[in-house]
Amino acid sequence: MSKRPATDEIPRPDSGKRHYGDAPGSVVGDQNRGSPAPPRSSFPSYLDAGPELSPKARLLCEILASNPPTEVERALDAVGVRVSTEDVEAVLKFSYSQPGAAVAFFRWAGSRHIANRHSPYAWNLVVDLLGKNLHFEAMWNAVHSMRSEGLLSLATFASIFSSFCAAGRPDDALAAFDTMNLHGVPRDTAALNSLLSAVCREGRVATARLFCDGARSSVAPDADSFAILLEGCENDVDHRSAREVFDDMIATVGWDPANVLAYDSFLAILVRSGSHGFAEALRFFEKMKQKRCFPGMKFFRNAIKVLVEKKDVREAMNIWEEFMGRNGCFPDTPMYNSMIALQCNLNQIDVALRFFDEMIVYGAFPDSQTYNVLIQCLLKGKKLREAASIFSEMVKNECCPTAANCASLMKTLMDSADFEMALKVWKCMTDNGLPPLEEAGNMLVLALRDVDMLPEACKYAEDMIDRGIKLNSSTLSKLRQSLLKIGKGSIHDHLLRKWKSR
């Protein structure tokens, strides 16, 4: 199976050899007039580069960015720095916005410092930056120079395909593919997959399918070819084309347990095609299992989402158990949250808690949503001790409860005379400004007073005043009655003065 092209990034050739070669020609006036110039903001900039860009390379990038191409060599000579092959590669990677200056730098570095022994990677960068800036004539000049030195590779043509497709010229990409053998680069399945990837990346799945069919007489597609086409169909949500591509794949390469990405994309398309499509996805999933083939995380995640929305707990549990750990499929926090919420909505508290206990084992860490759903469910099920435990863990892990959960939990705790825990909830509410502070605070002060915790009641009443939380006059009046009974009227007077000054 050929290696799939994952992105349009220029891969570094395996060979460490250095080669002779002429620099590409001038790019002035070469831009294709039928295609708009790419925005410079779309290119990586040395200004955004991290510490991986050396100070010397950064200085060279600044020179290219601040000088016209005709002045670059003079400016570079003036700084008097020695340049290595690695420096050339680093500078070119961050000079896509200055193609003319980049070519001038490439030429200068070759003639002044490295005896024109540029690396294949540097040449590929030049081809790529010229193509991405629509300087196709100069790009082909660079390709011809590389060919004369035997430097061309699949990476070079992958860049060419990407540039033509990004410019809306897929037919030129196909023409380049057709000439690969003439340039000494194998026109094989790996090359076909690079072409298909570039075409599909620009949303032209129908064109990619035509190219694939047209090449079959000389280049056989493999499982990766179909996976690329199916991913393209997925991006376009093209249900009909996906069925045709999938059927073609099975007829051409058969069932292959290693072809996870293709199965994943195909089922993901069906899931997104409505209720009928989801039912069809489940039928195909059963057929895949019979062939010992499985999709990946996209289908797992999307299927769980749909089943949770349908409240189909039985099928959700079946899918969950089928996928857990298979093909590296481990649920993430949002997926656990969905399953926990589903179980809570069905009052399956014990099952929800089992998911909660399990998730961290598989590297999914609870977040605020996890905790809040559980607290709400536990309070509804009158499991106060468990709800308080979840709340304590939540605060410890710096997750914020909802105002509704805090208010409900605090009231339930006070009704149960668990004032120690109620005060922890109150602290969380005041620290995070969670409403209803006025209502909850007055309720807390009066509850403390009613259970003969008068010092604590006065303490929290004063704290409310200090925080600017309204202490009701009726609350203050009831405190006064209790304080006068024990001869502590001065404490009330102190609170009253503070209360009036607010």
C-alpha positions as CSV (number, residue, x, y, z in Angstrom):
1,M,0.0,0.0,0.0
2,S,1.3,3.4,-0.9
3,K,1.9,6.1,1.7
4,R,-0.9,8.6,1.7
5,P,-0.1,12.3,1.3
6,A,-1.5,13.8,4.5
7,T,-1.0,17.5,3.8
8,D,0.5,19.7,1.2
9,E,3.6,20.3,3.4
10,I,6.8,19.8,1.5
11,P,8.5,16.6,2.9
12,R,12.2,16.5,3.3
13,P,13.8,14.0,0.9
14,D,15.6,11.0,2.6
15,S,18.8,11.7,0.8
16,G,21.3,13.9,2.5
17,K,23.3,14.5,-0.7
18,R,24.0,18.0,-1.9
19,H,23.8,18.7,-5.6
20,Y,24.8,21.3,-8.2
21,G,22.2,23.2,-10.1
22,D,21.2,26.6,-11.5
23,A,18.8,28.8,-9.6
24,P,15.3,29.3,-11.0
25,G,14.8,32.2,-13.3
26,S,13.2,35.5,-12.5
27,V,9.7,35.6,-11.3
28,V,8.9,39.1,-12.3
29,G,5.8,39.3,-14.5
30,D,5.3,35.6,-14.4
31,Q,2.1,35.4,-12.3
32,N,-0.8,33.8,-14.0
33,R,-3.3,36.7,-14.8
34,G,-6.3,34.4,-14.7
35,S,-5.9,33.5,-11.0
36,P,-6.0,35.9,-8.1
37,A,-2.8,36.2,-6.1
38,P,-2.9,34.3,-2.8
39,P,-3.2,36.5,0.3
40,R,0.1,37.0,2.0
41,S,-1.4,36.4,5.4
42,S,-2.0,32.8,4.3
43,F,1.8,32.1,4.2
44,P,3.9,31.4,7.3
45,S,5.9,34.4,8.5
46,Y,9.2,34.6,10.3
47,L,7.4,37.1,12.6
48,D,5.3,34.2,13.9
49,A,8.2,31.7,14.1
50,G,9.3,30.4,17.4
51,P,12.7,29.6,18.8
52,E,13.2,27.0,16.0
53,L,14.2,29.9,13.7
54,S,17.8,30.9,14.5
55,P,18.7,34.5,15.0
56,K,20.8,34.4,11.8
57,A,17.9,33.0,9.8
58,R,15.6,35.6,11.3
59,L,18.0,38.3,10.2
60,L,18.1,37.0,6.7
61,C,14.2,36.8,6.6
62,E,14.1,40.4,7.6
63,I,16.4,41.4,4.8
64,L,14.2,39.6,2.2
65,A,11.1,41.2,3.6
66,S,12.5,44.7,3.6
67,N,14.2,44.8,0.2
68,P,13.1,44.5,-3.4
69,P,14.5,41.5,-5.3
70,T,16.9,43.7,-7.2
71,E,18.5,44.9,-3.9
72,V,18.6,41.6,-2.0
73,E,22.1,40.5,-3.1
74,R,23.6,43.9,-2.1
75,A,21.8,43.9,1.3
76,L,22.9,40.3,2.0
77,D,26.5,41.0,1.1
78,A,26.5,44.0,3.5
79,V,25.6,41.9,6.6
80,G,28.6,39.6,6.1
81,V,27.2,36.4,7.4
82,R,28.1,32.9,6.4
83,V,25.1,30.8,5.2
84,S,24.7,27.0,5.4
85,T,22.4,24.7,3.6
86,E,20.3,24.5,6.7
87,D,20.1,28.3,6.8
88,V,18.8,28.4,3.2
89,E,16.1,25.9,4.0
90,A,15.0,27.8,7.1
91,V,14.8,31.1,5.3
92,L,12.9,29.7,2.4
93,K,10.3,28.2,4.6
94,F,9.4,31.6,6.0
95,S,9.8,33.7,2.8
96,Y,6.7,32.6,0.8
97,S,5.4,36.1,0.9
98,Q,8.5,37.4,-1.0
99,P,9.0,34.9,-3.9
100,G,11.2,37.3,-5.9
101,A,13.4,38.1,-2.9
102,A,13.5,34.4,-2.0
103,V,14.7,33.3,-5.4
104,A,17.3,36.1,-5.3
105,F,18.5,34.8,-1.9
106,F,18.5,31.2,-3.2
107,R,20.7,32.3,-6.1
108,W,23.0,34.4,-3.8
109,A,23.4,31.6,-1.2
110,G,24.3,29.1,-3.9
111,S,26.9,31.3,-5.6
112,R,28.5,32.9,-2.5
113,H,28.4,30.3,0.2
114,I,27.6,26.7,-0.8
115,A,29.1,26.4,-4.3
116,N,25.6,25.9,-5.8
117,R,25.2,22.7,-3.8
118,H,21.6,23.3,-2.7
119,S,19.8,20.4,-1.0
120,P,16.8,18.7,-2.8
121,Y,14.7,20.0,0.1
122,A,15.7,23.6,-0.7
123,W,14.9,23.1,-4.3
124,N,11.5,21.7,-3.5
125,L,10.8,24.7,-1.3
126,V,11.6,27.0,-4.2
127,V,9.3,25.0,-6.5
128,D,6.6,25.2,-3.9
129,L,6.8,28.9,-3.0
130,L,6.9,29.8,-6.7
131,G,3.8,27.6,-7.4
132,K,1.9,28.9,-4.4
133,N,2.5,32.4,-5.7
134,L,1.2,31.4,-9.2
135,H,4.6,31.9,-10.8
136,F,4.2,28.8,-12.9
137,E,6.8,29.5,-15.6
138,A,9.5,30.2,-13.0
139,M,8.3,27.0,-11.2
140,W,8.8,24.9,-14.3
141,N,12.2,26.5,-14.9
142,A,13.2,25.4,-11.4
143,V,11.8,21.9,-12.2
144,H,14.0,21.7,-15.3
145,S,17.1,22.7,-13.4
146,M,16.3,20.0,-10.8
147,R,15.8,17.4,-13.6
148,S,19.2,18.2,-15.1
149,E,20.8,17.3,-11.8
150,G,18.6,14.3,-11.0
151,L,16.9,16.0,-8.0
152,L,13.3,15.5,-8.9
153,S,11.1,13.4,-6.7
154,L,7.5,12.7,-5.9
155,A,7.7,15.5,-3.3
156,T,8.4,17.9,-6.1
157,F,5.4,16.8,-8.1
158,A,3.1,16.7,-5.0
159,S,3.9,20.4,-4.6
160,I,3.2,21.1,-8.3
161,F,-0.2,19.3,-8.0
162,S,-1.1,21.3,-4.9
163,S,-0.2,24.6,-6.5
164,F,-2.1,24.0,-9.7
165,C,-5.2,22.8,-7.8
166,A,-5.1,25.7,-5.3
167,A,-5.1,28.0,-8.3
168,G,-8.2,26.4,-9.8
169,R,-6.2,24.6,-12.5
170,P,-6.7,20.8,-11.9
171,D,-6.2,20.0,-15.6
172,D,-2.7,21.4,-15.4
173,A,-2.1,19.2,-12.4
174,L,-3.2,16.2,-14.4
175,A,-0.9,17.3,-17.3
176,A,2.0,17.4,-14.8
177,F,1.1,13.9,-13.6
178,D,1.1,12.7,-17.2
179,T,4.7,14.0,-17.8
180,M,6.2,12.5,-14.6
181,N,7.9,9.6,-16.4
182,L,9.5,12.0,-18.9
183,H,11.0,13.8,-15.9
184,G,12.4,10.5,-14.5
185,V,9.9,10.3,-11.6
186,P,7.7,7.1,-11.5
187,R,4.1,7.7,-12.5
188,D,2.8,5.2,-10.0
189,T,0.1,4.7,-7.4
190,A,1.8,6.9,-4.9
191,A,1.9,9.7,-7.5
192,L,-1.7,9.1,-8.3
193,N,-2.7,9.4,-4.7
194,S,-0.8,12.7,-4.4
195,L,-2.7,14.0,-7.4
196,L,-6.1,12.9,-6.0
197,S,-5.3,14.4,-2.6
198,A,-4.5,17.7,-4.1
199,V,-7.7,17.8,-6.2
200,C,-9.9,16.6,-3.3
201,R,-8.4,19.2,-1.0
202,E,-9.9,21.9,-3.2
203,G,-13.3,20.3,-3.1
204,R,-13.2,18.8,-6.6
205,V,-14.1,15.2,-5.9
206,A,-15.9,14.6,-9.2
207,T,-12.7,15.7,-11.0
208,A,-10.6,13.5,-8.9
209,R,-12.8,10.5,-9.7
210,L,-12.4,11.3,-13.4
211,F,-8.7,11.5,-13.1
212,C,-8.6,8.2,-11.1
213,D,-10.7,6.4,-13.7
214,G,-8.6,7.8,-16.6
215,A,-5.4,6.6,-15.0
216,R,-6.5,3.0,-14.4
217,S,-5.2,1.7,-17.7
218,S,-1.6,2.4,-16.5
219,V,-1.8,3.1,-12.8
220,A,-3.9,0.9,-10.5
221,P,-5.6,2.7,-7.6
222,D,-5.1,1.1,-4.1
223,A,-7.0,1.3,-0.8
224,D,-5.5,4.7,-0.1
225,S,-6.8,6.1,-3.4
226,F,-10.3,5.2,-2.4
227,A,-9.8,6.5,1.1
228,I,-8.8,9.9,-0.3
229,L,-11.8,10.0,-2.6
230,L,-14.1,9.0,0.3
231,E,-12.6,11.7,2.5
232,G,-13.3,14.2,-0.3
233,C,-16.9,12.9,-0.5
234,E,-17.2,13.3,3.3
235,N,-16.1,17.0,3.1
236,D,-18.7,17.6,0.5
237,V,-21.3,15.4,2.3
238,D,-21.9,13.7,-1.1
239,H,-23.9,10.6,-0.1
240,R,-24.4,9.3,-3.7
241,S,-20.8,9.6,-4.8
242,A,-19.7,8.0,-1.6
243,R,-21.8,4.9,-2.2
244,E,-20.4,4.6,-5.8
245,V,-16.8,5.1,-4.6
246,F,-17.3,2.6,-1.7
247,D,-18.7,-0.1,-4.1
248,D,-15.9,0.5,-6.5
249,M,-13.4,0.2,-3.7
250,I,-14.8,-3.2,-2.6
251,A,-14.8,-4.4,-6.2
252,T,-11.3,-3.3,-6.8
253,V,-9.3,-3.9,-3.6
254,G,-11.7,-5.9,-1.5
255,W,-12.1,-5.8,2.3
256,D,-9.0,-4.8,4.2
257,P,-8.9,-4.4,8.0
258,A,-6.1,-1.8,7.6
259,N,-8.3,0.5,5.5
260,V,-9.8,2.2,8.6
261,L,-9.8,5.7,7.2
262,A,-11.9,4.7,4.2
263,Y,-14.5,2.9,6.3
264,D,-14.5,5.8,8.7
265,S,-15.2,8.4,6.1
266,F,-17.9,6.4,4.4
267,L,-19.9,5.7,7.5
268,A,-19.4,9.3,8.7
269,I,-21.1,10.5,5.4
270,L,-24.0,8.1,6.0
271,V,-24.4,9.3,9.6
272,R,-24.6,12.9,8.4
273,S,-27.3,12.0,5.8
274,G,-30.3,12.0,8.2
275,S,-32.2,9.2,9.9
276,H,-32.3,7.0,6.9
277,G,-28.6,7.4,6.3
278,F,-27.9,6.6,10.0
279,A,-29.8,3.4,9.7
280,E,-27.9,2.5,6.6
281,A,-24.6,3.3,8.4
282,L,-25.5,0.8,11.1
283,R,-26.3,-1.9,8.5
284,F,-22.9,-1.3,6.8
285,F,-21.2,-1.3,10.2
286,E,-22.6,-4.8,10.8
287,K,-21.4,-5.9,7.4
288,M,-17.9,-4.5,8.1
289,K,-17.8,-6.4,11.4
290,Q,-18.5,-9.6,9.5
291,K,-15.5,-8.9,7.3
292,R,-13.4,-8.1,10.5
293,C,-13.2,-4.5,9.4
294,F,-13.9,-1.5,11.6
295,P,-14.1,2.3,11.1
296,G,-12.4,4.8,13.4
297,M,-13.1,7.7,15.7
298,K,-15.2,9.8,13.4
299,F,-17.9,7.3,13.1
300,F,-17.7,6.4,16.8
301,R,-18.1,10.0,17.8
302,N,-20.8,10.8,15.3
303,A,-22.8,7.7,16.0
304,I,-22.7,8.3,19.8
305,K,-23.9,11.9,19.2
306,V,-26.9,10.8,17.1
307,L,-27.8,7.9,19.4
308,V,-27.7,10.2,22.5
309,E,-29.9,12.7,20.7
310,K,-32.4,9.9,19.9
311,K,-32.0,8.6,23.6
312,D,-31.3,5.2,22.2
313,V,-29.4,3.9,25.1
314,R,-29.3,0.3,24.0
315,E,-27.7,1.0,20.6
316,A,-25.4,3.6,22.1
317,M,-24.1,1.1,24.7
318,N,-23.6,-1.5,21.9
319,I,-21.6,0.9,19.8
320,W,-19.6,2.0,22.8
321,E,-18.6,-1.5,23.8
322,E,-17.8,-2.4,20.2
323,F,-15.4,0.5,19.7
324,M,-13.8,0.9,23.1
325,G,-10.0,0.5,22.5
326,R,-10.4,-0.9,19.0
327,N,-8.2,0.8,16.3
328,G,-7.0,3.2,19.0
329,C,-10.5,4.4,19.6
330,F,-10.8,5.8,23.1
331,P,-13.7,8.2,23.9
332,D,-12.8,11.8,24.7
333,T,-14.4,14.0,27.4
334,P,-17.3,15.3,25.2
335,M,-18.2,11.7,24.3
336,Y,-18.2,10.6,28.0
337,N,-20.3,13.7,28.8
338,S,-22.9,12.6,26.2
339,M,-23.1,9.1,27.6
340,I,-23.3,10.4,31.2
341,A,-26.0,12.9,30.3
342,L,-27.9,10.1,28.5
343,Q,-27.8,7.8,31.5
344,C,-28.7,10.7,33.8
345,N,-31.7,11.6,31.7
346,L,-32.9,8.0,32.0
347,N,-32.3,8.1,35.8
348,Q,-29.6,5.4,35.4
349,I,-27.4,7.1,38.1
350,D,-25.3,4.1,38.8
351,V,-24.4,3.6,35.2
352,A,-23.6,7.3,34.9
353,L,-21.2,7.1,37.9
354,R,-19.6,4.1,36.3
355,F,-18.8,6.1,33.2
356,F,-17.5,8.9,35.4
357,D,-15.2,6.6,37.3
358,E,-14.0,5.0,34.1
359,M,-13.2,8.0,32.0
360,I,-10.0,9.1,33.6
361,V,-8.6,5.6,33.2
362,Y,-8.8,6.1,29.4
363,G,-7.3,9.6,29.5
364,A,-10.6,11.6,29.4
365,F,-10.7,14.1,32.2
366,P,-14.0,15.5,33.6
367,D,-14.8,19.1,32.9
368,S,-17.4,21.5,34.3
369,Q,-20.1,19.9,32.1
370,T,-19.3,16.4,33.5
371,Y,-19.6,17.5,37.1
372,N,-22.7,19.7,36.6
373,V,-24.7,17.0,34.9
374,L,-23.8,14.5,37.6
375,I,-24.6,17.0,40.5
376,Q,-28.0,17.8,38.9
377,C,-28.8,14.2,38.5
378,L,-27.7,13.2,42.0
379,L,-29.7,16.0,43.6
380,K,-32.7,14.9,41.6
381,G,-32.2,11.4,42.8
382,K,-31.8,12.6,46.4
383,K,-28.3,11.3,46.6
384,L,-26.9,14.3,48.6
385,R,-23.8,12.6,49.9
386,E,-22.7,11.7,46.4
387,A,-23.6,15.1,45.0
388,A,-21.5,16.8,47.7
389,S,-18.6,14.5,47.0
390,I,-18.7,15.4,43.2
391,F,-18.9,19.1,44.1
392,S,-15.8,18.8,46.3
393,E,-13.9,17.1,43.5
394,M,-15.1,19.7,41.0
395,V,-13.9,22.6,43.1
396,K,-10.6,20.9,43.8
397,N,-10.1,20.5,40.0
398,E,-10.9,24.2,39.4
399,C,-14.1,23.6,37.5
400,C,-17.0,26.0,38.0
401,P,-20.5,24.7,39.0
402,T,-23.6,26.3,37.5
403,A,-25.5,28.9,39.6
404,A,-28.5,26.6,39.6
405,N,-26.6,23.7,40.9
406,C,-25.0,25.7,43.7
407,A,-28.3,27.2,44.8
408,S,-30.0,23.8,44.7
409,L,-27.1,22.0,46.5
410,M,-26.8,24.7,49.1
411,K,-30.6,24.6,50.0
412,T,-30.6,20.8,50.2
413,L,-27.5,20.8,52.4
414,M,-29.0,23.4,54.8
415,D,-32.3,21.4,54.9
416,S,-30.2,18.4,55.9
417,A,-28.3,20.5,58.5
418,D,-24.9,19.9,56.7
419,F,-23.7,23.4,57.3
420,E,-20.0,22.6,56.9
421,M,-20.6,21.6,53.3
422,A,-23.2,24.4,52.8
423,L,-20.5,26.9,53.7
424,K,-18.1,25.4,51.1
425,V,-20.8,25.9,48.5
426,W,-21.4,29.5,49.7
427,K,-17.7,30.2,49.4
428,C,-17.7,28.9,45.8
429,M,-20.7,31.1,45.0
430,T,-19.1,34.2,46.4
431,D,-15.7,33.5,44.8
432,N,-17.3,33.1,41.4
433,G,-20.1,35.6,41.7
434,L,-22.8,33.0,41.1
435,P,-26.4,34.2,41.7
436,P,-28.6,34.3,43.6
437,L,-26.1,35.6,46.2
438,E,-28.7,37.8,48.0
439,E,-31.3,35.1,48.4
440,A,-28.8,32.4,49.2
441,G,-26.8,34.6,51.6
442,N,-29.8,35.7,53.6
443,M,-31.1,32.1,53.7
444,L,-27.7,30.9,55.0
445,V,-27.5,33.6,57.8
446,L,-31.0,32.8,59.0
447,A,-30.4,29.0,58.9
448,L,-27.2,29.4,61.0
449,R,-29.1,31.5,63.5
450,D,-31.9,29.0,63.7
451,V,-29.5,26.1,64.7
452,D,-27.8,28.2,67.4
453,M,-24.7,29.0,65.3
454,L,-25.1,32.7,66.0
455,P,-21.3,33.6,65.8
456,E,-21.2,32.1,62.3
457,A,-24.4,33.8,61.4
458,C,-23.0,37.2,62.4
459,K,-19.7,36.4,60.6
460,Y,-21.4,35.7,57.3
461,A,-23.8,38.6,57.7
462,E,-20.8,40.9,58.0
463,D,-19.1,39.3,55.1
464,M,-22.2,39.9,52.9
465,I,-22.2,43.5,53.9
466,D,-18.4,43.8,53.1
467,R,-18.9,42.1,49.7
468,G,-21.8,44.5,48.8
469,I,-24.3,41.6,48.9
470,K,-27.7,42.9,50.1
471,L,-28.5,41.8,53.7
472,N,-32.2,42.1,54.2
473,S,-33.4,44.3,57.0
474,S,-35.6,41.4,58.2
475,T,-32.5,39.2,58.4
476,L,-30.7,41.9,60.5
477,S,-33.7,42.3,62.7
478,K,-33.8,38.6,63.5
479,L,-30.1,38.7,64.3
480,R,-30.8,41.6,66.7
481,Q,-33.4,39.6,68.6
482,S,-31.0,36.7,69.1
483,L,-28.1,38.9,70.0
484,L,-30.1,40.9,72.6
485,K,-31.2,37.6,74.3
486,I,-27.5,36.8,75.1
487,G,-26.5,40.4,75.8
488,K,-24.6,40.9,72.6
489,G,-26.5,43.9,71.3
490,S,-23.2,45.7,70.5
491,I,-22.5,43.2,67.7
492,H,-25.9,44.1,66.2
493,D,-25.0,47.8,66.5
494,H,-21.7,47.2,64.7
495,L,-23.5,45.3,61.9
496,L,-26.1,48.0,61.7
497,R,-23.5,50.8,61.3
498,K,-21.9,48.9,58.5
499,W,-25.2,48.1,56.9
500,K,-26.3,51.8,56.9
501,S,-23.0,52.9,55.4
502,R,-23.4,50.7,52.4
